[in-house]
């Protein structure tokens, strides 16, 4: 199976991982880091599953659809948490990237 059909999802997952890791790092520089603990943890989980999804799609894994489904769930959870802190620009951008990635990954199961 060609990875070409996954291009938009691969791009969304890659962008999401970058935003998640950037946001986690930026959260650590905020005044009240303890308030952002769940956000940081979810961003790390989200970045990791996004990278795994990219690998699965690029490599034509038979589990790509299942991984993308889980990726969509984690991205949605991360977006919900980041939206609680959307007064911070990095959390706002992360939530947007997570929402886009969740939508792309959700569409994977419909291919």
Backbone as CSV, one residue per row, in Angstrom:
resi,resn,N_x,N_y,N_z,CA_x,CA_y,CA_z,C_x,C_y,C_z
1,UNK,0.848,-1.176,0.000,0.000,0.000,0.000,0.896,1.243,0.000
2,UNK,0.593,2.166,-0.865,1.394,3.370,-0.997,1.102,4.362,0.125
3,UNK,2.161,4.954,0.629,1.986,5.952,1.684,1.435,7.264,1.133
4,UNK,1.397,7.404,-0.195,0.919,8.649,-0.806,-0.508,8.987,-0.395
5,UNK,-1.346,7.959,-0.242,-2.741,8.234,0.123,-2.873,8.768,1.540
6,UNK,-1.800,8.664,2.313,-1.808,9.129,3.697,-1.166,10.507,3.860
7,UNK,-0.758,11.131,2.765,0.051,12.352,2.843,-0.530,13.438,3.742
8,UNK,-1.828,13.732,3.630,-2.383,14.820,4.448,-2.398,14.433,5.923
9,UNK,-2.616,13.162,6.212,-2.609,12.702,7.598,-1.179,12.699,8.155
10,UNK,-0.236,12.266,7.345,1.174,12.286,7.763,1.607,13.717,8.075
11,UNK,1.217,14.655,7.217,1.574,16.062,7.434,0.937,16.601,8.713
12,UNK,-0.333,16.268,8.944,-1.028,16.743,10.142,-0.405,16.145,11.401
13,UNK,-0.059,14.864,11.356,0.571,14.214,12.518,1.945,14.812,12.802
14,UNK,2.713,15.069,11.755,4.042,15.657,11.937,3.940,17.047,12.541
15,UNK,3.034,17.859,12.014,2.845,19.218,12.532,2.359,19.186,13.976
16,UNK,1.478,18.259,14.282,0.948,18.139,15.631,2.053,17.766,16.619
17,UNK,2.884,16.820,16.240,3.989,16.421,17.127,4.890,17.611,17.433
18,UNK,5.211,18.395,16.418,6.069,19.565,16.614,5.412,20.552,17.577
19,UNK,4.131,20.844,17.362,3.425,21.785,18.244,3.334,21.255,19.672
20,UNK,3.082,19.957,19.802,2.986,19.367,21.145,4.296,19.472,21.902
21,UNK,5.394,19.131,21.256,6.681,19.195,21.944,7.069,20.636,22.247
22,UNK,6.761,21.549,21.322,7.034,22.967,21.568,6.195,23.467,22.741
23,UNK,4.927,23.114,22.756,4.027,23.574,23.809,4.447,23.019,25.170
24,UNK,4.806,21.762,25.222,5.252,21.170,26.483,6.461,21.926,27.031
25,UNK,7.377,22.259,26.155,8.564,23.004,26.562,8.189,24.413,27.034
26,UNK,7.289,25.062,26.292,6.846,26.407,26.673,6.081,26.380,27.999
27,UNK,5.293,25.338,28.217,4.553,25.206,29.483,5.509,25.125,30.669
28,UNK,6.632,24.478,30.473,7.619,24.351,31.547,8.232,25.693,31.919
29,UNK,8.143,26.673,31.018,8.672,28.003,31.290,7.636,28.942,31.910
30,UNK,6.405,28.463,32.053,5.339,29.291,32.629,5.482,29.370,34.159
31,UNK,4.833,30.384,34.743,4.897,30.612,36.190,4.381,29.423,36.996
32,UNK,3.164,28.966,36.653,2.502,27.911,37.434,2.567,26.579,36.674
33,UNK,3.729,25.967,36.694,3.948,24.719,35.955,3.052,23.609,36.498
34,UNK,2.842,23.595,37.795,2.023,22.538,38.403,0.612,22.530,37.819
35,UNK,0.066,23.711,37.530,-1.263,23.822,36.938,-1.288,23.221,35.522
36,UNK,-0.127,23.150,34.888,-0.018,22.674,33.511,0.477,21.227,33.420
37,UNK,0.564,20.536,34.539,1.131,19.178,34.558,0.400,18.225,33.619
38,UNK,-0.920,18.200,33.670,-1.673,17.284,32.795,-1.492,17.670,31.329
39,UNK,-1.453,18.957,31.083,-1.248,19.456,29.727,0.095,18.945,29.180
40,UNK,1.128,19.087,29.961,2.473,18.668,29.547,2.511,17.157,29.303
41,UNK,1.911,16.390,30.197,1.894,14.930,30.035,1.157,14.525,28.764
42,UNK,0.000,15.138,28.518,-0.758,14.818,27.307,-0.006,15.229,26.046
43,UNK,0.696,16.343,26.113,1.477,16.785,24.946,2.576,15.786,24.615
44,UNK,3.199,15.235,25.629,4.221,14.214,25.376,3.593,12.945,24.786
45,UNK,2.459,12.522,25.345,1.755,11.350,24.797,1.324,11.602,23.358
46,UNK,0.800,12.780,23.120,0.301,13.124,21.797,1.443,13.168,20.778
47,UNK,2.530,13.812,21.132,3.682,13.862,20.226,4.195,12.471,19.893
48,UNK,4.238,11.609,20.894,4.740,10.243,20.686,3.816,9.436,19.775
49,UNK,2.495,9.514,20.005,1.571,8.735,19.167,1.533,9.299,17.756
50,UNK,1.705,10.602,17.622,1.752,11.199,16.273,2.960,10.667,15.496
51,UNK,4.105,10.591,16.157,5.293,10.030,15.496,5.064,8.566,15.124
52,UNK,4.460,7.808,16.010,4.170,6.403,15.720,3.213,6.287,14.538
53,UNK,2.209,7.145,14.491,1.256,7.115,13.381,1.956,7.416,12.058
54,UNK,2.851,8.382,12.063,3.611,8.704,10.847,4.411,7.485,10.392
55,UNK,5.082,6.833,11.324,5.870,5.643,10.990,4.982,4.542,10.425
56,UNK,3.832,4.345,11.039,2.920,3.284,10.594,2.399,3.561,9.191
57,UNK,2.000,4.789,8.942,1.482,5.133,7.618,2.577,5.094,6.554
58,UNK,3.732,5.661,6.862,4.836,5.689,5.892,5.326,4.285,5.568
59,UNK,5.273,3.417,6.566,5.764,2.057,6.375,4.708,1.070,5.914
60,UNK,3.481,1.541,5.736,2.421,0.655,5.273,2.026,-0.402,6.291
61,UNK,2.104,-0.059,7.569,1.760,-1.011,8.619,0.310,-1.466,8.518
62,UNK,0.097,-2.734,8.787,-1.267,-3.262,8.805,-2.060,-2.699,9.997
63,UNK,-1.378,-2.073,10.926,-2.023,-1.500,12.099,-2.197,0.013,11.995
64,UNK,-1.912,0.586,10.843,-1.980,2.047,10.677,-3.352,2.597,11.054
65,UNK,-4.412,1.951,10.627,-5.759,2.453,10.938,-6.021,2.460,12.441
66,UNK,-5.633,1.392,13.134,-5.848,1.326,14.579,-5.000,2.362,15.313
67,UNK,-3.765,2.537,14.867,-2.877,3.519,15.492,-3.437,4.920,15.279
68,UNK,-3.942,5.175,14.076,-4.525,6.492,13.790,-5.786,6.734,14.615
69,UNK,-6.550,5.697,14.855,-7.744,5.849,15.690,-7.338,6.256,17.107
70,UNK,-6.342,5.584,17.665,-5.848,5.939,18.989,-5.230,7.335,18.971
71,UNK,-4.532,7.653,17.915,-3.933,8.983,17.771,-5.023,10.052,17.821
72,UNK,-6.129,9.820,17.130,-7.239,10.784,17.135,-7.777,10.979,18.549
73,UNK,-7.891,9.902,19.313,-8.392,9.996,20.689,-7.449,10.811,21.575
74,UNK,-6.161,10.534,21.457,-5.180,11.240,22.279,-5.085,12.705,21.853
75,UNK,-5.119,12.955,20.549,-5.092,14.342,20.058,-6.293,15.126,20.576
76,UNK,-7.450,14.498,20.589,-8.651,15.169,21.083,-8.511,15.498,22.564
77,UNK,-8.018,14.551,23.351,-7.809,14.787,24.786,-6.804,15.921,25.002
78,UNK,-5.760,15.927,24.222,-4.742,16.977,24.335,-5.338,18.336,23.950
79,UNK,-6.130,18.360,22.892,-6.766,19.616,22.468,-7.679,20.163,23.558
80,UNK,-8.473,19.282,24.149,-9.394,19.705,25.216,-8.608,20.325,26.374
81,UNK,-7.524,19.692,26.754,-6.715,20.210,27.863,-6.048,21.531,27.484
82,UNK,-5.479,21.605,26.291,-4.819,22.842,25.862,-5.809,23.995,25.746
83,UNK,-7.031,23.692,25.350,-8.044,24.740,25.230,-8.376,25.370,26.577
84,UNK,-8.130,24.650,27.657,-8.327,25.217,28.994,-7.312,26.329,29.278
85,UNK,-6.233,26.332,28.519,-5.149,27.297,28.718,-4.936,28.141,27.460
86,UNK,-5.999,28.337,26.693,-5.858,28.998,25.387,-5.506,30.480,25.486
87,UNK,-5.455,31.023,26.702,-4.974,32.390,26.868,-3.464,32.452,26.601
88,UNK,-2.809,31.285,26.609,-1.394,31.197,26.253,-1.316,30.798,24.784
89,UNK,-0.595,31.562,24.006,-0.549,31.350,22.558,-0.064,29.948,22.195
90,UNK,0.919,29.422,22.915,1.445,28.100,22.586,0.390,27.016,22.800
91,UNK,-0.429,27.156,23.826,-1.497,26.174,24.058,-2.594,26.311,22.999
92,UNK,-2.879,27.529,22.594,-3.879,27.766,21.555,-3.443,27.110,20.240
93,UNK,-2.196,27.311,19.857,-1.678,26.717,18.615,-1.627,25.198,18.709
94,UNK,-1.271,24.690,19.866,-1.216,23.240,20.063,-2.609,22.635,19.920
95,UNK,-3.591,23.263,20.540,-4.969,22.764,20.449,-5.441,22.728,18.998
96,UNK,-5.107,23.762,18.233,-5.497,23.812,16.818,-4.850,22.675,16.034
97,UNK,-3.559,22.443,16.276,-2.851,21.359,15.576,-3.424,20.001,15.970
98,UNK,-3.756,19.845,17.249,-4.329,18.586,17.727,-5.701,18.331,17.098
99,UNK,-6.515,19.363,17.005,-7.847,19.217,16.393,-7.724,18.810,14.924
100,UNK,-6.799,19.444,14.218,-6.594,19.114,12.801,-6.111,17.677,12.649
101,UNK,-5.180,17.281,13.486,-4.639,15.924,13.426,-5.725,14.901,13.779
102,UNK,-6.522,15.193,14.786,-7.603,14.281,15.180,-8.569,14.080,14.017
103,UNK,-8.885,15.162,13.320,-9.806,15.060,12.174,-9.196,14.214,11.061
104,UNK,-7.935,14.439,10.761,-7.248,13.661,9.704,-7.170,12.188,10.086
105,UNK,-6.802,11.915,11.329,-6.679,10.533,11.769,-8.044,9.832,11.808
106,UNK,-9.075,10.568,12.148,-10.430,9.994,12.157,-10.856,9.609,10.740
107,UNK,-10.426,10.381,9.765,-10.756,10.075,8.374,-10.023,8.853,7.848
108,UNK,-8.940,8.482,8.517,-8.159,7.308,8.080,-9.027,6.051,8.035
109,UNK,-9.875,5.885,9.006,-10.707,4.696,9.076,-11.778,4.648,7.989
110,UNK,-11.965,5.763,7.318,-12.992,5.835,6.270,-12.416,5.605,4.875
111,UNK,-11.111,5.355,4.792,-10.465,5.168,3.480,-10.701,3.766,2.965
